[in-house]
Amino acid sequence: MLKAAGAAAGAAGVGVGVGVGTTALASPASAAGAPFAHPGLLHTRTDLERMAAKVTAGARPYTAGFAKLTANRHVQSGWRANPQATVYRGAGSPQNYAILYNDIHAAYQNALRYHVSGEAAHADTAVAILNAWSEKLTSIQGSADRFLAAGLYGYQFANAAELVRDHSDFALGRAQELMRNVFHPVSDDFLTRHNGAVVTNYWPNWDLTAIACVLATGIFCDDRAVVDRAVEYFKHGEGMGSVKHAIPVVHDDGLAEWVEAGRDQGHALLGVGLMGTVCEMAWNQGIDLYGYDDSRFLKGAQYVAKWSLGGEVAYTANTRKKGAIGGWSGSETATGAAGVDPAMTRPIWAMISNHYTKRRGLSASYLTRAAAKAAPEGGGGNYGPNSGGYDQLGFGTLAFTRDRERVAGAGTAAPSAGPSGPASGGGARPQGNVSASGSPAAGRDLAATGAEDLVGWAAAAGVSAVAGGLLLLRRRDRVRRGGAE
């Protein structure tokens, strides 16, 4: 296990899964088709009660996760919202989307802190932020990046709002209208039209932001048809974000390649985090996307975890068409997995690892190593100042660490979870093996996201601050590559 700070070995919720026959495959929280459970996006009431009880009892690693939360500058009860009528990302004036994502993360973090600590001032702060935005925001505009803004900040707004939906001062109806009328239409339109581009023009994370927003809207607004739309696209959508397009090849070793590994590490981590978010929100409403297609997502997440830790992975050359329908066209081929920085981390692993190893009782060694390395996970504001550091709500060590679920008489066959051996070598290379044909006019690449996010990902590399005085995870089975652990 890679060394990590802020968690005790064996208690971090990132242990190796047990064998089949000792743990039953867990079931989703409720039967699909039943009334929606609230709270029921990334966190259920049971989850929130578990966090509060564990922190009160001083249990590790929850205390380390909570210390990470309370140290974040966004979680202070003095935070004041700065709502805008129109949010621009990628183009337009002014490009003010950073105001929105900072306020949303402040609302989420304050709401989460309230549920753990019981401090009412933090619930009041979250409500004030969300009410201010639902009263003023009317439009998401910009370049193609407006679809990223709607998807990312839409699912995040819904999650923050879900945590305070029963607060007496929260304008629930107005927040639901904001989701229905501002965030959701942009995301649903992307899944339908892909900004006028050929369907493979956009890498998986574009679809996944939209799926996350559509699913969150349906759950938050109690709209079964909208939820069904997101689930159907996850399973069978034409774009690259549907599960079989994002994870196109399952190898004999049980790992399944993540197609965006041929692009770069930062975007691949984003995509895995988004797919995990979609799976978790669906699970809490009785829909098992984690296990869909013989747990295809597990195999893809294991692949990305191994690769991000510096291990060698197979990659099947992938050529995708690019361009606008009726406009310029070209193609791009990725011939191998990009180089990685093993120090780069994102707060995505605790949620996924705990689902498969604790709820499902499966072995997922690469996921557990990645989660241990990232612990205690932070959130927005802990992974650099740019938008890439705010793509996940985070705090998974606190929120998703769970005890292993045991059921007597279990004997359900488990899907293949990949090998359990240590990650093999493989030094970092500067970029993926991608070559392009076709020459779109300058500024016409519909899938361009802007270089500022790459800076954010680089800035996030190696960030795993230690909560003072907490137990260090004991080091064992060190993975050595060129003398470095």
C-alpha positions in Angstrom: 0.0 0.0 0.0 1.3 3.4 -0.9 2.0 5.7 1.9 -0.6 8.2 2.8 -1.3 10.7 5.5 -4.2 11.3 7.7 -5.7 7.8 7.9 -5.0 4.6 9.8 -4.2 1.5 7.8 -7.2 -0.8 7.7 -9.6 1.9 8.9 -9.4 4.2 5.9 -12.1 2.5 3.9 -9.6 1.6 1.2 -8.7 -1.9 2.2 -8.4 -4.8 -0.2 -11.8 -6.3 -0.9 -12.6 -9.8 0.5 -13.3 -12.8 -1.5 -16.6 -14.0 -2.8 -18.5 -16.0 -0.3 -17.9 -13.8 2.7 -19.7 -10.6 1.5 -22.9 -10.3 -0.5 -23.2 -8.0 -3.4 -25.1 -5.0 -1.9 -28.3 -3.7 -3.4 -29.1 -0.1 -4.4 -30.7 2.0 -1.7 -34.2 1.5 -2.9 -36.1 -0.2 -5.7 -36.0 1.6 -9.0 -39.4 3.1 -9.7 -40.1 3.9 -6.1 -40.6 7.5 -4.9 -37.3 9.5 -4.9 -35.3 9.4 -1.7 -34.2 12.7 -0.2 -31.5 13.5 0.6 -30.5 11.3 -2.3 -27.9 12.6 -4.6 -24.3 11.9 -3.5 -25.3 11.6 0.1 -28.2 9.9 1.8 -29.5 10.5 5.3 -27.7 7.3 6.5 -24.5 8.6 5.0 -24.8 11.9 6.8 -25.6 10.3 10.1 -22.6 8.0 9.7 -20.3 10.9 9.1 -21.6 12.8 12.2 -21.4 9.7 14.4 -17.9 8.7 13.3 -16.5 12.2 13.8 -18.1 12.6 17.2 -16.6 9.3 18.2 -13.1 10.5 17.0 -12.9 7.6 14.5 -10.2 7.6 11.8 -10.1 8.4 9.0 -13.3 10.5 9.4 -11.6 12.9 11.7 -8.9 13.5 9.1 -11.5 14.1 6.4 -13.4 16.5 8.7 -10.2 18.4 9.5 -9.6 18.8 5.8 -13.1 20.2 5.4 -13.0 22.6 8.3 -9.6 24.0 7.1 -11.0 24.9 3.7 -11.5 28.6 3.2 -14.9 28.0 1.5 -16.5 26.4 4.6 -16.6 29.5 6.8 -20.0 30.7 7.9 -19.0 34.3 6.9 -19.0 33.4 3.2 -21.1 35.8 1.2 -22.5 35.0 -2.3 -21.9 37.1 -5.3 -24.7 36.0 -7.7 -24.7 36.9 -11.4 -27.6 37.1 -13.9 -25.5 35.5 -16.7 -22.5 33.2 -16.2 -20.0 33.1 -19.1 -17.4 30.4 -19.6 -15.0 30.3 -22.6 -16.2 33.5 -24.2 -18.4 36.4 -23.5 -18.1 39.3 -21.1 -17.1 39.0 -18.4 -15.9 35.4 -18.0 -17.2 35.1 -14.5 -17.8 31.4 -14.1 -15.2 31.2 -11.2 -17.6 33.3 -9.1 -20.3 30.6 -9.6 -18.1 27.6 -8.8 -16.6 29.2 -5.7 -20.0 30.0 -4.3 -21.4 26.5 -5.1 -18.5 24.9 -3.3 -18.9 27.2 -0.4 -22.6 26.2 -0.2 -21.8 22.5 -0.4 -19.0 22.6 2.1 -21.0 24.6 4.6 -24.0 22.3 4.2 -21.8 19.2 4.7 -20.2 20.8 7.8 -23.6 21.5 9.2 -24.7 17.8 8.9 -21.5 16.6 10.6 -21.2 19.2 13.3 -24.7 20.4 13.8 -23.6 24.1 13.7 -26.7 25.9 12.4 -24.8 28.9 11.1 -23.3 26.7 8.4 -26.7 25.5 7.2 -27.8 29.2 7.1 -24.8 30.2 5.1 -25.4 27.4 2.5 -29.1 28.4 2.2 -28.2 32.1 1.8 -25.7 31.3 -1.0 -28.1 29.0 -2.9 -31.1 31.4 -2.5 -29.1 34.3 -3.8 -28.2 32.4 -7.0 -31.6 30.9 -7.6 -33.0 34.4 -7.4 -30.7 36.0 -9.9 -29.1 33.5 -12.3 -31.0 33.2 -15.7 -28.5 32.1 -18.3 -25.3 30.1 -19.0 -23.4 31.5 -22.0 -20.0 31.4 -23.7 -18.1 29.2 -26.1 -18.6 25.4 -26.2 -17.3 25.6 -22.6 -20.8 26.8 -21.6 -21.8 23.1 -21.8 -19.1 22.2 -19.2 -20.3 25.1 -17.0 -23.9 23.9 -17.1 -23.0 20.3 -16.5 -20.4 20.7 -13.8 -22.0 23.5 -11.8 -25.5 22.2 -12.4 -24.9 18.8 -10.7 -22.9 20.5 -8.0 -25.6 23.1 -7.3 -28.2 20.3 -7.0 -26.0 18.4 -4.6 -25.5 21.4 -2.3 -29.2 22.2 -2.5 -30.2 18.6 -1.7 -28.4 18.9 1.6 -30.5 21.8 2.8 -33.8 21.1 0.9 -35.7 20.8 4.3 -34.3 24.0 5.8 -37.2 26.4 6.6 -35.6 29.3 4.8 -34.5 27.4 1.7 -36.4 28.4 -1.5 -36.7 24.9 -2.8 -39.2 25.6 -5.6 -37.0 28.4 -6.9 -33.9 26.2 -6.8 -35.8 23.5 -8.7 -36.8 26.0 -11.4 -33.2 27.1 -11.7 -32.2 23.5 -12.4 -35.0 22.9 -14.8 -34.7 26.2 -16.7 -31.0 27.2 -16.6 -28.7 24.2 -16.1 -30.7 21.2 -17.4 -31.7 22.6 -20.9 -28.0 23.3 -21.8 -26.9 19.8 -20.7 -29.8 18.0 -22.3 -29.2 19.9 -25.5 -25.6 18.9 -25.6 -26.5 15.2 -25.3 -29.0 15.7 -28.2 -27.0 17.9 -30.6 -23.4 18.0 -29.3 -23.1 21.6 -30.2 -23.6 20.9 -33.9 -20.5 18.7 -34.0 -20.1 15.1 -35.1 -20.9 12.9 -32.2 -17.3 11.8 -31.6 -15.9 15.3 -31.7 -16.0 15.6 -27.9 -14.1 13.4 -25.5 -16.0 11.4 -22.8 -15.9 14.1 -20.0 -18.1 16.4 -22.1 -21.0 13.9 -22.2 -20.4 12.9 -18.6 -20.8 16.5 -17.3 -24.1 16.6 -19.1 -25.3 13.2 -17.8 -24.4 14.2 -14.3 -26.4 17.4 -14.6 -29.4 15.7 -16.2 -29.5 13.0 -13.6 -29.1 15.4 -10.7 -31.9 17.5 -12.1 -34.3 14.6 -12.3 -33.6 13.4 -8.8 -33.6 16.9 -7.2 -36.8 17.8 -9.1 -38.5 14.4 -8.7 -38.8 14.0 -12.4 -38.6 10.3 -13.4 -38.5 10.9 -17.1 -35.4 13.1 -16.7 -33.7 10.5 -14.6 -34.5 7.8 -17.2 -33.1 10.0 -19.9 -29.7 10.2 -18.1 -29.7 6.5 -17.3 -30.5 5.5 -20.9 -27.7 7.7 -22.2 -25.2 6.3 -19.8 -26.0 2.8 -21.1 -26.6 3.4 -24.8 -25.8 7.0 -25.7 -24.1 7.7 -29.1 -21.5 10.1 -27.6 -18.2 9.1 -26.2 -19.4 9.5 -22.6 -21.7 6.5 -22.6 -20.1 3.7 -20.7 -19.1 1.4 -23.7 -17.7 4.3 -25.6 -15.7 5.7 -22.7 -14.5 2.2 -21.8 -14.4 0.5 -25.2 -12.1 -2.5 -24.6 -12.0 -5.0 -21.8 -8.7 -6.9 -21.6 -8.0 -10.4 -20.5 -6.4 -9.2 -17.3 -9.7 -7.7 -16.1 -8.8 -4.1 -16.8 -10.7 -2.0 -19.3 -9.1 0.9 -21.1 -10.4 4.3 -20.5 -10.3 5.9 -24.0 -9.4 9.4 -22.7 -6.1 7.9 -21.3 -4.9 8.5 -24.9 -5.5 12.2 -24.3 -4.0 13.1 -21.0 -4.1 12.3 -17.3 -6.1 15.3 -16.1 -9.0 14.7 -18.4 -9.0 11.0 -17.7 -9.2 11.6 -14.0 -12.0 14.1 -14.6 -14.0 11.5 -16.6 -13.6 8.8 -14.0 -14.7 11.1 -11.2 -17.7 12.2 -13.2 -18.7 8.6 -14.1 -18.4 7.7 -10.4 -20.6 10.7 -9.5 -23.2 9.5 -11.9 -23.1 6.0 -10.6 -23.3 7.1 -6.9 -26.3 9.4 -7.5 -28.1 6.6 -9.4 -27.3 4.0 -6.7 -28.9 6.2 -4.0 -32.1 6.0 -6.0 -32.0 2.3 -6.5 -30.4 2.2 -9.9 -27.2 0.2 -10.2 -24.9 1.7 -12.8 -21.8 0.7 -10.9 -22.6 -2.9 -11.8 -23.9 -2.4 -15.3 -22.4 -4.5 -18.0 -20.5 -6.8 -15.6 -19.2 -3.8 -13.6 -17.6 -2.3 -16.6 -16.9 0.9 -14.7 -14.9 -0.9 -12.1 -12.6 -2.3 -14.8 -12.2 1.1 -16.3 -11.6 2.8 -13.0 -9.0 0.1 -12.0 -7.2 0.8 -15.3 -7.0 4.5 -14.7 -5.9 4.0 -11.1 -3.1 1.7 -12.2 -2.0 4.0 -15.0 -2.1 7.1 -12.8 0.1 5.3 -10.2 2.7 4.8 -12.9 1.8 1.3 -14.1 2.0 0.1 -17.7 -1.4 -0.4 -19.3 -2.5 -1.6 -22.7 -4.1 0.8 -25.1 -5.9 0.1 -28.4 -5.3 2.7 -31.1 -8.5 4.9 -31.3 -9.4 7.2 -34.2 -12.2 9.5 -33.8 -13.8 11.9 -36.3 -13.8 15.6 -35.4 -15.5 18.7 -36.7 -18.8 20.4 -37.3 -21.7 18.8 -39.2 -21.6 20.5 -42.6 -18.4 22.3 -41.7 -14.7 21.5 -41.3 -13.8 18.0 -40.6 -10.8 15.9 -39.6 -9.7 13.0 -37.4 -7.5 12.4 -34.5 -5.8 9.1 -33.5 -4.6 8.2 -30.1 -2.1 5.3 -30.3 -1.1 4.8 -26.7 -1.8 5.9 -23.2 -0.3 9.3 -22.3 2.4 9.7 -19.8 1.5 10.4 -16.2 2.7 12.2 -13.1 2.2 9.7 -10.3 2.0 12.6 -7.8 -1.1 14.0 -9.5 -4.3 13.3 -7.6 -7.9 14.2 -7.6 -10.6 13.7 -4.9 -12.3 10.9 -6.8 -11.1 7.6 -5.4 -12.6 7.2 -2.0 -16.2 7.1 -3.3 -15.4 4.5 -6.0 -13.1 2.3 -3.9 -15.5 2.2 -1.0 -18.4 1.2 -3.3 -16.7 -1.8 -4.8 -14.6 -3.0 -1.8 -17.0 -2.2 1.0 -20.5 -2.4 -0.5 -19.7 -5.1 -3.0 -16.9 -6.9 -1.3 -14.7 -7.0 -4.3 -10.9 -6.8 -4.6 -9.9 -3.6 -6.3 -6.2 -3.1 -5.4 -5.4 -0.2 -7.7 -8.4 1.7 -6.5 -7.5 1.2 -2.9 -3.9 2.3 -3.5 -5.1 5.4 -5.4 -7.6 6.2 -2.5 -4.9 5.7 0.1 -2.5 8.0 -1.8 -5.1 10.7 -2.0 -6.3 10.5 1.6 -7.6 12.6 3.3 -9.4 13.9 0.2 -10.1 17.6 0.1 -12.5 19.5 -2.2 -12.8 22.7 -4.1 -10.0 25.0 -3.1 -7.6 22.2 -2.2 -6.5 21.3 -5.7 -5.3 24.6 -7.3 -7.1 27.9 -8.0 -8.4 27.1 -11.5 -11.6 25.4 -12.6 -10.0 22.0 -12.8 -9.6 22.0 -9.1 -13.4 22.5 -8.6 -14.6 19.7 -11.0 -15.4 17.4 -8.0 -17.1 18.2 -4.8 -14.6 16.0 -3.0 -14.1 15.2 0.7 -14.6 11.5 0.0 -12.5 10.3 3.0 -15.1 11.9 5.2 -18.2 11.3 3.1 -17.7 7.8 1.5 -15.6 5.8 3.9 -17.8 3.0 5.1 -17.8 -0.2 7.0 -17.8 -3.4 5.0 -21.4 -4.6 4.4 -21.8 -8.3 5.4 -24.7 -10.5 4.8 -24.9 -14.1 6.1 -25.0 -16.8 3.5 -23.6 -14.7 0.7 -22.3 -16.5 -2.3 -23.0 -14.3 -5.2 -20.5 -14.5 -8.0 -18.5 -11.3 -8.5 -17.5 -9.7 -11.7 -13.8 -9.6 -12.6 -12.1 -6.7 -10.9 -8.7 -7.0 -12.5 -5.4 -8.1 -11.1 -4.2 -7.5 -7.6 -0.5 -7.2 -8.3 1.5 -4.0 -7.8 1.6 -1.4 -10.5 4.5 -2.0 -12.8 6.9 0.7 -13.9 6.5 3.3 -16.6 8.1 6.7 -16.4 6.1 9.8 -17.1 6.1 11.2 -20.7 5.1 14.7 -21.6 2.0 14.0 -23.6 -0.2 11.3 -25.1 0.4 9.6 -28.4 -2.1 11.6 -30.4 -1.9 12.7 -34.0 -4.4 14.7 -35.9 -5.5 15.2 -39.5 -7.6 18.0 -40.9 -6.9 21.6 -40.3 -9.8 23.5 -38.6 -9.5 27.2 -38.7 -7.9 28.9 -35.8 -10.2 28.9 -32.7 -12.6 26.5 -34.4 -11.9 23.3 -32.3 -15.2 22.8 -30.7 -13.7 20.5 -28.0 -11.1 23.0 -26.8 -11.4 23.6 -23.1 -8.7 26.2 -22.6 -5.1 25.8 -21.3 -6.0 27.2 -17.9 -7.4 23.9 -16.7 -4.2 22.1 -17.6 -2.4 24.6 -15.3 -4.8 23.8 -12.6 -4.2 20.0 -12.9 -0.5 20.6 -12.8 -0.9 22.8 -9.7 -2.9 20.0 -8.1 -0.1 17.5 -8.4 0.9 16.0 -5.1 -1.5 17.9 -3.0 -2.5 15.8 0.0 -2.1 18.0 3.0 -1.7 16.3 6.3 -4.2 17.1 9.1 -1.9 17.9 12.0 -1.2 15.2 14.6 -3.1 12.4 12.8 -1.8 8.9 12.4 0.3 8.1 9.4 -0.8 5.2 7.4 1.8 2.4 7.9 3.9 1.7 4.9 4.1 -1.7 3.3 4.4 -3.3 -0.1 6.1 -0.2 -1.4 6.0 0.2 -5.2 9.5 1.3 -6.3 10.1 2.9 -9.6 13.6 4.3 -10.3 14.2 4.6 -6.6 11.1 6.6 -5.9 8.0 5.3 -4.1 
